[in-house]
Amino acid sequence: MPAPGASSADDVPYVDTLVREYLLYRGFTSALASFDDERAMRGADAALDVPDRVVSLVFHRQIPRLDVHGLVRTLSLLRERFFTRLDASYADAIARLESSVATLFVVTACERDRRDKIAELFEREGDRLASADPDFARWFAVLYAERPADDPRFAPFFAASWADAIVVTARNFLATVFAAQPLPTVLKFAERRRETERLRKRVENAERETARLRAALEAREAELARVLQEQAARDKRRAKEETKKTAAKVAAAAAAAAAETAAAGGGNRPTDLPPSRNDAGGSVDLAPARSDVDDSETNGGDSSKGRRPEAAGSESEERSRAKASLGFDGASAPAPSSRTTRRVVSATTSSFAWHDGAVTSVRFAPDGASAVSGGEDGVVRAWTLARAGRSGARGPDSDGATKKSKSSSRAPDAPTLDAWTRCGASSVAAIEWDRRRRDRVLVASGGASVRAWDAERGVLLCEGFGDEAVGATEDLRRSPVSDAFCRAASDGRGRGALEMWNAKTHAVVGSLPLVPEEVGAASENVSSPSGFGFGPAPLSVAFNHNGKMLAAACGDGCVRLYDLHAEKQIMRWRAVAEGPGAASVPATSLAFSHDQNAVFVLGADGVAREWSLHRLKTKLREIDLKGGGSGSRERAEGEGLLASGARVHKPGLALDPTGRGLAASTARGARLILLDPDGGHADVSSALPAEVRKAPATCVDWHPTDAVAAFGAADKTVTVASLKIE
């Protein structure tokens, strides 16, 4: 037993009490008396000089008394309880020590002519000692030697100096052994008692600190509530003042317009202005005339009809301002919740059918010069956009000059097919351009494979495989600044994973956690057989502008926001309203707003919602894309997608990079929405041909620089719509 330190020495009296109690309980009165006598002789709190006590026991009591039984028992105790805990390198030293002790016993017995004690020792320990130390075997002949002390083989061991050396060696070795031994098990009871007391004090201190922090938190919350209440009151007063000023300006503008009209001799009233329509090119005027459009466009080209040109121009300008202030659009005033000051001056479309199945994905290149599309036929096609249909396109007029067109009366030229590749028999699930290698396209189709394809040369570059256990690909997005891209996968049963890939090695490097919305669900199946984070199925993902954050729209109707540097989820909220019976309606698509301050989320219920990233759970606007009805068709298809894994239709959305518009693909057809910075919006889907806005749309993307949207449809067509937005 090691010499105890201050803590173990304090425990000895307590353990002695336990030993005395145990001896008395068992009725070992003789042992109890011996124990008390020994404690009284040495002192209850005296230091434990164990090595000296053991040496005294062996060399001064048991060997002199030729106590074979006691010596064997002591050596067995030392061997089983102490020597076995030493390193294997001590094995030879232990064997020599035991053989030396046995040799000293034999020498003492020979000096007293007690060969019976030697025979007893050999009978009990001879074989073990000889196997541990082969030199000890020679002592078996001592029983047959008449004078062992004179025998050259045994004479050196009968010297007194050899016996003294053995005692000193044993004392030093035992001191080393006991110093390295842990505390006896019985002393650990007291150690646990002290540890319990320390933990109790720590708990008391923690409770006091918790109470203090709780009081401080309540005080801060009260202060915050007071500040927010004062801020709300100030905002309310400011809003009332702004409303009064706006009403005064509108009244003044209307009065000025009426006075100018009367002074000029009358004219068309604002509500008499019909919307202009160009059926040949599909152009539709969806908003009031602006002051930069002269009366020649409104009155058939005759700017002097019935009044002076100067008066006509002044009247047109004043009338336009009055109409814009009052919300007239020449056709029908939109609802206040959907008011917007933007309009589509023209919309031209071009459709082509290069696929043998429904189009499942369409993506513009980062530079906007080309695009790719994939379908259920397993084919990916790269094509170049036609310049004639692009927003702001220029063309020659009657006198050969070049000017910016107000509207196009003809359909744009069809895009040019550049290359194509077949990705197997399975459907193309997702396509993404490599933003750092503009000719490289990432293609996911069937299972967990992702291919890299050179769209310029039409060559397959490489293929990587994700975790098959987490399911097939739902979406694929490349980081705008790094070599990372994300694969959103779903197993078709409502579970999935977010895999992070390295574009250089084209291999999976990790995954992001998908924490279930319910706290209790955290203990369910949260990891795939390969160790990836497993949770609610992610159906759409998007990187922010600097690649530091990733947002995921999931099948449980929640949006999850990730810090990619820390590789952890930092925000989660339910972005889609629950369906009947509190059933989860999937969030099928999302995109960051142009200013990166919000996220637009489209649900399977056919409603797009804009959520603030600065005020958690704050909805900035809600846009119904169903075009009437309850949206049960979209909800049913979304739930069917999540349950069966079919990719026939998944509502999607895409945003104009400048924040002016939103395009969506739904089961009811393609949708175009104009957005205002103040939260207003207007549905301008009527600018699209009837076959585009009514046929089920399967995918959508928005051009990175121009007002051009591309829609894929279940009828195997891709439609490119070029818009002019003011």
N, C-alpha and C positions, 0 to 999 in steps of 0.2 A: 504494500500500500504506500503511495507517495506521501511525502511530508506535506500536509495540508497547508494552504495559505490562510490568509486571514478569514476568508469566507467559510472555508471548510472547517477551520478550527472552531468557529462559532457554532457550527452544526454538530460537533461531537457530543456535547452534553445532551442535546435533544435526542440524538441517535442512541446514546447510552441509555437514556430513559426508555426508549422503545425496546431495546434489547432486554433490559431488566423486566419490563412488563411482559414480554414474550416468554422469558424463562420462568417467570412466576406462573403465567397462564398454563404452560406445559407441565408444571410441577417439577422442573429441574432445580430443586433447592440447592443441591450440592454445587451445581454449576453457577447458580446465582451467588452463593456464598464466595466461591472462588473468584467470580467476576468482581464482586464488591471489594474483596481483599486486595486484588490486583490494582483496582482503581484507587483504593486508599493508599497503597504503597507508592504508586507512581504519580498520583494526582489526577483528578478528573480532567483537567484542562492542560496536562503536560503535553509537550511536543511528542510526536510519535516516532521514536528512534527504532523503526522497524528492522532495518538491516542488522543492527547490533543485537536486537532481541532474537532474531532468527539464528544468527551465528552462535549466540549463547546457548540457545536451545539445542542446536545440532552438535556443536563441538564440546560443550561443557556439561551437557546432561545426557543426551541420547547415546553418543559414542562412548564416553567414559562408563556409562552404565550398561553398555552393550545391549541397548534396547532396539532390537531388530524391528519390531512392529512399529514403534514410534518413528524410527528413522525412515522406514519405507513410506509411512503415511505422510511425513513431512516432505520428503522428496516428491511424492505423487502430487501433493497439494501445490507445491511450487511449480511443478511441471505443467499441470493442467490449468491452473488459474493465472499463472504469471508468465512462464517461459513460452507458452504457446502464442502469446500476443506479440512476441518479438519477431523481428525480421528473420528470414531464412538464413541470413549470413551468420547468425548467432548459434546455429545448430551445432557446429563443432565445439565451440566454447562451452555450451551447455553439457554436451556429452563428456568432455574432459573434466568438468567440474563434478558431475555426478560420479564418474569413475574414481576421481581423486578422493571424494568423501567416502566411497565404498572401500577404497584401498586403505584409508586411515582407519576405518572400522576393522578391517581384517588385521592390520598391524597391531591394533590395540588388543584384539582377541588373541593373537599369537603370543603377545607379551604376557597375557594372563592364562595362556594355555587353555583357551576355551574354543576348541575346534568345533564343538557342537554349534556355537553361535555362527562360526564361519559357514558351516554346512547349511544352517537355516537361512542365512543371507543369500548364499548361492542358489538355494532352492527357490527362493522367492524372486530374486532380481538378477540372477546370474545370466540367463539367456539375454535379457534386455540390455544389460550393461555390456556384454560381449559384442552384441550386434551394433550398439552405438559406438563403442570404442574397442577395436580389435586388440589393442595392447592389453586390455584387462583380462583376456583369456589365459594369460600366463599364470594368473593367480589361482586358477583351478588346481594347479600342482602343489600349492602350499599345504594342502591337507596331507600330502604324502611326504613332505620334507621333515626330517627329524629336527633340524635346527634352522628354521627359516632365516633368523637374523644373521647366520653365518653364510647362507647361500648367496653367491655373487648375484644371482638374479633379483633377490629381494632385499639385500643388505642396505642399499641406499635409502630405502623407504623407512627404515627403522631409526634414522637420524632425527633428532629433535628439531633441527633446523628445517627439515622438509615439512614436518607437521606445522611449524609456525608459519611457513610460507603458504601452506594450503589455507590456513585460517585467514590470513591477510588477503589472499586472492579471493576467497569466497566472500569476505566482507566487502571488498571493492566491487565485485561483480554484482552482488545483491543490491548494493546502493544504486548502481546504475540501472538495474532492472526496475526497482521500485520507484525511482525518480521518473521513469518514463511511463508508468502505469496510470490509467485514469482512476478517478475516484471510485470506490466501491459502490455497488448499486444501492446499498442501504443508505449511504450519505446523500444520494440523489433525492431522497424524499424531502430532506430539508431544503435542498436546492430548489425543488419545485414549490415548496411552501414560500420561499423568498420570492421566487418569480411570480407566483400568484399575487403576493402582496404588492409587488412593483406594478403589475398589470392593473390591479385595483386602483392604485393611486393615479396611474395614467388615465384610466377611464374617468375618474373623478375630475381630473384636470381638463380632459377633453370635453366633458359635459359642461363645465363652467365656461370654457372657451366657446362652445357651441351656443350657449345661452347669450354670451356677449355678442357674438356675431349675428345671431338672430335679431337681437334688439337693434343692432346697428343697421341691419338690412331693413327692418320695419321702418326705422327712421328715414332711411334713404328712399324707400318706396313711397312713404308719405310725402317727402319733399318732391320726388319726381311727379307724383300725382298732382301736387299743387302747381308745379311749373307747367305741366301739360294742360291743366285746366286754364291757367292764365294764358297760355299760348293759343288754345282753342278759342278763348274769348276774343283775343286780339285778331285772330284770323277771321272770325265771324264778323267783327266790326269792319275789317278791311274789305271783306267780300261784299258787305252791304254798300260800302262807299263805292266800290268798283261797279256794282250793279247800277247804282244811281247815275254814275258818270256815263256808263255805256248806254243806258236808256236815253239820257239827254243827247248824246251824240247821234243816236239813231233817229230820234225825233227831229233834230236839226237837219240831218241829211235828207230825211223824207220831205221836210218842208221846203228845203232848197231845191230838191228835184221837182217838186210840184210847181214851185214858183217859176223855175226855168222853163218847164214844159208849157205853162200858161203863157209866158212871155214870148215863146217861140211860135205860138199859134197852134198848140196841141200836138198830137202824135200818138203813137202806140203806147199804151200803158204797160207796165212791167209784166203784168199777168197775161198780156196779149201776145208776148213774144213766144212763138212756137220753137220747139227744139229742132235744130238742123239735123238731118239724117242723110247719109250717103249709103244707099243699099248696095251699090256695086262693090265698095271696099269694106263694108262692115263698119264704117265710122259712125260713132254715136256721140252727140253732144250731151253730156250728163251733168252739166253744172252751168251756172249763170255766166253770161258774157262778161269779159274783163275789159278794163279800159284800154288795153293794148290791142284790142281787136276793133277795127273801124266798122262804120255802118255799112260799108260796101258788102261785107260778109253777111250781114243780117238782112239787108234790103235788096238782095239780088244784084249787087254791084252798082246801083244807082245812088251815089252819095249826095246828090243835090235834089232829090225828089221832094218838092213841096216846101223847101226852106233853103237858107243859105248854108254853104258847107261849113263855115265857122260855127254857126249856131248848131248845126247838126252834130258836129264833133263835140261841142261842149255839152249838148244835151245827152249824147251817148255816154260820155264820161260820167256825168252826174247820175244818170239813170243806172249805170252799172254799179256805182258805189252804193246807191240806195238799195238796189236789189241784193247785193252781197251782204249789206248790213241787216236786211230784213229776212234773209234766208231763202229768197225765191230762186228757183233753178230753171225756170222756163217751162218745166213740165209738171213736177209735183214737189212740194216741200217735204224733205225727209223728216223723220221723227226727231225731236230734240236730242234724244240719246244717241242718234246716229249722224248728227250734223257734221259736215266736213266742208272746208272751203276749197278743196282740191277737186279737179275734174279730169276726166279722160277726154282729150280733144279728138283722138283717133285711136283705133285699134285694128290692126291688120294681122291676119293669121295665115299660117301655112301648115298643112297636114301631110304626113307621109306614112306609109305602112311598109316597113322593112322587116318586120318580125312575123313569125308564123304562130305566135301565141300572144297572150296578154303582155303588155309592157309592164315590167315590174320595177324598173329603176331608170331614171334619167338624170344626168349630171352635166352642168356646164364646166368647161375647163377654167382654171383660175384666171387666165388672161381673157376669157370670153370669146376666143376666136373659134373654138370648136366645142363639141359636146359628145357624150357617149350615152348609149341606151342599152338596156338588157331586157330580155323577155323570158317567158316561160319556155321558149324553144331552146334555151340554153346558149343563145348567141348574144355576143356583145358587139355593137356596131359603133364606130367612130365617124362623125360627120362634121362638116364645116358649115357654119351659119351663113345664110345669104345676107349680104349687106343691104339689099333693097328693102328688107322688112324690118331693119333695125330702127330703134328710136332715134330721131334726129337725123335720119338718112338724107343725103343730098342727091338731087337729080337735076338734069338740064330742063330749063323752061323753054318757052316758045322762041326766045331770041338767042338761045345758046348759052345763056348765063347759068350759073349754078347758085342755088339758094336753098335755105332750109324749108322743107315742105311743111305746110300747116296741117295737112292730112293726106293720106294716101288713098286713092280711089281704086287701087287694084291690089290683089293679093301679092305678098312678097314672093320672090323666087324661092323654089324649093331648096333645102339644104343639099349639100353634095356629100355623097357617101365616100369616105376615105379608106376605111379598113374594117375588117370584122374578124372575129374568132369565135370558135365554138368551145364552150367550157364544159362539155359533157352532156349527158342526157338530162340532168336535173336543171331546174329553173334557176335563173340568175336571181340571187337574193338581195344583193346590194352592190353598188359601184361607188368608188371614191377616187378622185384624182389625187396623185401625189403632189402636194403643193410645192415641194422643193425640187421635184423632177417633173417638169410640166408635160413630158411625153409619156409618163408612166401612169398606169391606171391599176387600181386595186380592185379585184373582182372576187366576190364571195358567192359560191353556188353549191348548194347541197352539202350537208354535213358540216364539218368544221374547217374546211379547207379555204385558204385565201391565196389567189394567184396574183402575180404581178405581170402586167401586159404592156408592151410598148405599142401605144396607139398609133404612132407615126409609121413604124415599120411593120406592125401587125405581127409581132413576135412575142411568144410567151417567154418571160424572163425567168421566173422561179415560182415555186409553190410551197406554202407552209401549211401546217395543220395545227389547229387548236385542240382543246379538250373535247373529245366526242361526247363525254358524259354530260356536259352542260347544254348540249343541243346545237341546233342549226343557227345560222346567222340571221339576225333580224335587221341590223344596221351596221354600217362601217363608216368611220370618220377619222380623218387624218389631222394631226395637230398642225396649226398654221406656222409654228416656229421651230419645232423639234422633229426628231426622227420617230416619234411615237405615233401609233394609231390605235384606235379602240374598236374591238369587235363586240357588239351586243348580241348575245346568244340566248335562245329559249328552247326548252325541251318539249314545248307544245302542251305542257300540263300546268302552266302557270309559274314555273320556276326557270331560272336562268342565271347568267353570269356576265360580268364585264371583264373581258380579257384585254390586257395592254400588250401591244406588240412593238418590236423594234423594226423599223422599216429597212435598216441596213442589213440586219441578219435575217429578216423576215421570219421571226420566231417569237413565240410568246415569252414575255419577261415577267409577268405577274398578273394580278387581278385586283379589282376594287371590291370592297365589301358592299353587299346589298342587304342592309339591315331591314327586317320586316317592319311594317308600320306598327303592329301590335307588339308590345313589350314581351308578352308571353310567348310570342312566336320566335323569339331569339334563340330559344333552346331547341327549335326544330331542326330540320335538315338545312344547315347553313354552310355546308361544304360538300363539294363534289368528291367522288372517289379519288380524283387526282389532287385534291387539296385546294381547289379554287373556291373563292367566295361564292356561295350559292344562295339565291334568295328570289324575291319576286322578279318575274321575267322582264328584262329591259327591252323595250320595243323601239326606242329611238335615242340617239345620243348626239351631243353637240359640244364642241370646244368653244371657249370664249376667244376674243381677238388675240390675246397674248399667250394662249395655250396653257395658262396656269390653272384653269378651272375646267371641269367637265360636268355637264348636266345630263341626266338620264331620265326619260319618261318610261314608267313601268306599268306593268299589267294590273297592279293594285290601285291605279289611279293616282299614285304619288310621283312627285319629281324629287330626285336626289341630286344634290350638288356636292362635288368632290374637290378637295384641294389636292392637285396632282403632285405637288412637291412633298407634302406629308403623306400622300396616299391614304387619305381617310375621308369619310363622309362628314361634311360640315353643316349640311342643312337638308331637311326633308319636310315636305308638306303635301297635303292632299290637294292636287291641282284640278281634279275632275270631280264633279258632284256624284254622290252615290246614287245608284239606280234603285229600282223598287226592292223593298225588303232589305235595304242597306247593303245591296250587292255592289261590289267594286266595279266601276266602269273604267276600262283601261285608258291610260294616257298614251296615245299612239304616235305622237310626233311633237317635236319642240324645236325652238330656235332662239338664240339670243337676239335681243333688240339691237338696232344699229348703234345706239349709244352705250350698250353693254350694261344698262341699269335695270333691265327687266328680261323676263323670259316669256315667250309666247308658247302656249301649250294647247294642243288640239286633242280632244278626247273622242272616244268612240261614240259619244252622244251627239257628235256633229257640232260642238260648240268650241270655239277658240277663246282662250282666256289669256290676258296679259297679267303677269304677276311681278311685283316689285322685288328686287333683290336687296334693297336697302331696308324695307319694312316687311318683315316676315309675315306671310299669310295675308298680304294686302293685295287685293285684286284691283288692277287699274282699269281694265275694260273687259267686256264680254261680247263676243261676236257670234251670232247664230248663223251657221253656214248651211243649215238644213233647207233653207228656202221655204219655210213653212212646215207645218206638221209637228209631230211630237218627237221625232228623231228616234223612234223605236227601231227603225231599220238599221241606222248606224249603230245603235247600241247592241242590237242582236248580232250584227256582223262582227263587231269588236269582240264580244264575248265568245262568239264562235271561233274567231281567230285565236284567242287566248286558250281555248279549251282543246282545239284540234291541231293547232299549228299550221293551218292552211294559210297560204299567202295570196289568196285571190284578191283580197282588198284590205288595205290598212290605211285609214285616213292619214294624209300627210299635209304638211304646210311648208312654205318657203317665204322668206321675207326679202323685200327690196333692201339692198345694202344702205340706201339713203333714208330708210324709214318711211317712205311714201306709200308703200303698198304691201299687200299680203296675198299670196296665191295658195289655194288649197285644193287637194284632190279628195273627193268624197264619193260615197256610193251613189249619190244623186247627181254627180257630175263635177266639172271644174268650177271653181269659184275665184273671183277677183274682188278684192276689198281695198279701198283707199283709206289711208290712215292719216289722222291729224295729230300734231304734237299735243294738242289740248285734250286728247282722249276721244275725239269724235271719229266716226268711220262711216263709210257708205259702200253698199254692195253695188258694184258696177259689172257684175257678171253678164249682164245683158249685152255688153260690148262683144262678147264671144259668140261665135255661131251657135245655133240651136243644137246641132249635133254634138258640140263640145261641152256645152254647159248642162246637157241633159243625160249624156251617156256616162256610165260609171267610170270615174277617173281613178287610176291606181297609183300614180306617183306624180311628183311635181318638183320643179326647181326654178330658182330665179337667177337671172344673169348677174354676174358679179359687178358689172359697170353700167349696164343699160336697163331700161324699163322693158325687159323681155322675159316672159315666163314660158316654160315648157311643161306640157302635161302629157303623161302616158295614160293610155286608156285600155279597158278590157277588150275593145274591138281591134287590138293589134296596132293602133295608130299612135303617133307622136304628133302633137300640135304645138307649134311655136307661135306665141302671140306677142306681137310688137306693139307697145303702147306709147302714146304721147301723153304725159301727165303734167298738168299745170296746177 
